[in-house]
């Protein structure tokens, strides 16, 4: 504001223009700059082609931990010419030759290769499990943290990544079972369990356990029971939790048993075998958990 007042006193014409390239507001009569580095608050101008995007966009691509270079890649052209097209001096040519060589060697490092394999697999696992972007970013951060502690050597990258996905799902309260992640990553469940315990010990992590109610809707939709039975299953699990029936029990097993019990009480014919296939819990385990619920809180549920 002070600059504008001074300019009005010194220049009588007061004709200003805006330079779209530099963001400066200047007077066309005397050349005085009234404002600089102004921010364009208009809509983003993005073309349909990659060339239009590079020419028109005000920002680059987003920074993401699941990218090997986190979206901050550097491209060194092979041509020994500057921006104006003139050839570089012999000293600059030797310098850029060394820079290209270092850049090429850095891309072939073992850590970069492990990141490339892990993050490619992370895309596939997240697509199969339907993981949100926040969970994917947190998993990539955890994998980088594991790599920084140098505990990847001699271990399967796929196993480490699947264990990291499971840890992140537990920490962000995203209900995905070990079997879900094992199927998505084509890694054995026992291998993920072993790696999970090792990482939790090395990184001093104590993820919260899942609550059985987080799996009820998933089972209910898969077997096709009514909403009334689904609400009853939630009530059964709440009563079981208050009476510590679900303590130290598999959350998915408790959810499967509660869903089966709710469907039986509402007269819906859903077999234990069908719930077993959907939940990945054996029919014997579902039967045992159902008996425990009926024995300890059967009176409260019927009331």
FENVENWO-V295485 format. One record per residue. N is the residue number from 1. RES is the residue in one small letter. PHI is phi in whole degrees, 0 to 359 (NA if undefined). OMEGA is omega in whole degrees, 0 to 359 (* if undefined). BURIAL is b if it has 24 or more other C-alpha atoms within 12 Angstrom, else e. Layout:
N RES PHI OMEGA BURIAL
N RES PHI OMEGA BURIAL
//
This chain:
1 x NA 179 e
2 x 295 179 e
3 x 297 181 e
4 x 294 180 e
5 x 294 178 e
6 x 296 182 e
7 x 293 179 b
8 x 297 179 e
9 x 281 184 e
10 x 271 182 e
11 x 241 185 e
12 x 279 186 e
13 x 284 174 e
14 x 55 176 e
15 x 253 185 e
16 x 247 175 e
17 x 227 178 e
18 x 247 176 e
19 x 274 185 e
20 x 290 182 e
21 x 277 183 e
22 x 259 181 e
23 x 76 181 e
24 x 261 173 e
25 x 251 187 b
26 x 228 178 b
27 x 272 182 b
28 x 282 181 e
29 x 273 183 e
30 x 253 178 e
31 x 84 180 e
32 x 291 179 b
33 x 270 181 b
34 x 273 180 b
35 x 209 180 e
36 x 226 180 e
37 x 52 176 e
38 x 285 184 e
39 x 263 178 e
40 x 279 181 e
41 x 266 179 e
42 x 285 181 e
43 x 291 178 e
44 x 293 179 e
45 x 259 183 e
46 x 236 178 e
47 x 278 181 e
48 x 278 180 e
49 x 266 181 e
50 x 295 180 e
51 x 292 177 e
52 x 297 180 e
53 x 298 181 e
54 x 295 183 e
55 x 279 190 e
56 x 254 186 e
57 x 287 180 e
58 x 267 182 e
59 x 230 175 e
60 x 270 179 e
61 x 287 186 e
62 x 291 176 e
63 x 273 182 e
64 x 222 180 e
65 x 288 181 b
66 x 278 171 b
67 x 273 184 b
68 x 301 180 b
69 x 261 181 e
70 x 59 178 e
71 x 81 181 e
72 x 246 184 e
73 x 285 178 e
74 x 240 180 e
75 x 246 178 e
76 x 254 182 e
77 x 292 181 e
78 x 280 181 e
79 x 282 179 e
80 x 270 179 e
81 x 223 179 e
82 x 272 185 e
83 x 294 180 e
84 x 270 179 e
85 x 95 179 e
86 x 278 181 e
87 x 289 179 e
88 x 280 176 e
89 x 289 182 e
90 x 299 179 e
91 x 293 179 e
92 x 291 178 e
93 x 296 178 e
94 x 294 180 e
95 x 295 181 e
96 x 288 174 e
97 x 297 178 e
98 x 294 179 e
99 x 298 178 e
100 x 296 180 e
101 x 294 178 e
102 x 296 179 e
103 x 296 179 e
104 x 294 180 e
105 x 292 180 e
106 x 293 179 e
107 x 287 182 e
108 x 260 179 e
109 x 292 182 e
110 x 298 181 e
111 x 296 179 b
112 x 293 179 e
113 x 296 179 e
114 x 293 176 b
115 x 296 181 b
116 x 298 179 b
117 x 293 184 b
118 x 293 185 b
119 x 286 173 b
120 x 294 177 e
121 x 292 179 b
122 x 299 177 b
123 x 299 180 b
124 x 292 180 b
125 x 295 181 b
126 x 294 178 b
127 x 292 180 e
128 x 289 183 e
129 x 269 182 b
130 x 66 183 e
131 x 281 176 b
132 x 290 183 e
133 x 297 180 e
134 x 296 179 e
135 x 291 179 b
136 x 296 180 b
137 x 296 180 b
138 x 293 177 b
139 x 293 178 b
140 x 297 177 b
141 x 297 180 b
142 x 294 179 b
143 x 294 177 b
144 x 296 178 b
145 x 294 177 e
146 x 296 180 b
147 x 295 180 b
148 x 294 178 e
149 x 278 175 e
150 x 58 177 e
151 x 243 177 e
152 x 276 186 b
153 x 299 177 e
154 x 80 181 e
155 x 237 182 e
156 x 290 178 e
157 x 297 180 b
158 x 295 179 b
159 x 295 178 b
160 x 297 182 b
161 x 294 180 b
162 x 297 177 b
163 x 295 178 b
164 x 295 177 b
165 x 297 180 b
166 x 295 178 b
167 x 298 181 b
168 x 296 178 b
169 x 298 178 b
170 x 293 183 b
171 x 288 181 b
172 x 262 179 b
173 x 58 175 b
174 x 255 189 b
175 x 292 172 b
176 x 222 184 b
177 x 276 176 b
178 x 300 181 b
179 x 294 177 b
180 x 301 182 b
181 x 290 178 b
182 x 297 179 b
183 x 292 181 e
184 x 291 182 b
185 x 265 181 b
186 x 56 179 e
187 x 234 182 b
188 x 294 181 e
189 x 296 180 e
190 x 296 179 e
191 x 296 179 b
192 x 294 178 b
193 x 299 181 b
194 x 296 180 e
195 x 292 179 b
196 x 299 180 b
197 x 297 179 e
198 x 294 181 b
199 x 293 179 b
200 x 298 179 b
201 x 285 183 e
202 x 290 183 e
203 x 264 179 e
204 x 56 181 e
205 x 253 176 e
206 x 228 181 e
207 x 294 178 e
208 x 289 178 e
209 x 282 178 b
210 x 287 172 b
211 x 265 183 b
212 x 304 182 b
213 x 296 182 b
214 x 288 182 b
215 x 252 185 b
216 x 295 182 b
217 x 300 179 b
218 x 300 180 b
219 x 290 183 b
220 x 298 179 b
221 x 292 183 e
222 x 289 182 e
223 x 268 174 b
224 x 78 176 b
225 x 273 184 b
226 x 285 178 b
227 x 292 177 e
228 x 298 178 e
229 x 293 178 b
230 x 296 178 b
231 x 295 178 e
232 x 294 177 b
233 x 297 176 b
234 x 299 180 b
235 x 295 179 b
236 x 299 181 b
237 x 291 177 b
238 x 297 178 b
239 x 294 179 b
240 x 296 180 b
241 x 293 180 b
242 x 295 179 e
243 x 264 175 e
244 x 58 176 e
245 x 284 183 b
246 x 273 181 b
247 x 295 178 e
248 x 63 178 e
249 x 250 177 b
250 x 297 182 b
251 x 302 179 b
252 x 293 178 b
253 x 295 178 b
254 x 295 179 b
255 x 296 179 b
256 x 295 180 b
257 x 294 180 b
258 x 295 179 b
259 x 294 179 b
260 x 296 181 b
261 x 295 179 b
262 x 295 180 b
263 x 294 178 b
264 x 294 182 e
265 x 293 179 b
266 x 263 175 e
267 x 72 177 e
268 x 262 184 e
269 x 275 175 e
270 x 235 185 b
271 x 283 176 b
272 x 297 180 b
273 x 295 180 e
274 x 293 178 b
275 x 294 179 b
276 x 298 180 b
277 x 294 182 e
278 x 288 186 b
279 x 271 184 b
280 x 80 178 b
281 x 255 182 b
282 x 295 180 e
283 x 296 179 e
284 x 296 179 e
285 x 295 178 b
286 x 298 179 b
287 x 296 180 b
288 x 296 180 e
289 x 293 178 b
290 x 296 178 b
291 x 297 179 e
292 x 295 180 b
293 x 295 181 b
294 x 294 182 b
295 x 290 187 e
296 x 264 184 e
297 x 230 181 b
298 x 300 180 b
299 x 296 180 e
300 x 292 181 e
301 x 289 181 b
302 x 291 180 e
303 x 286 * e
//
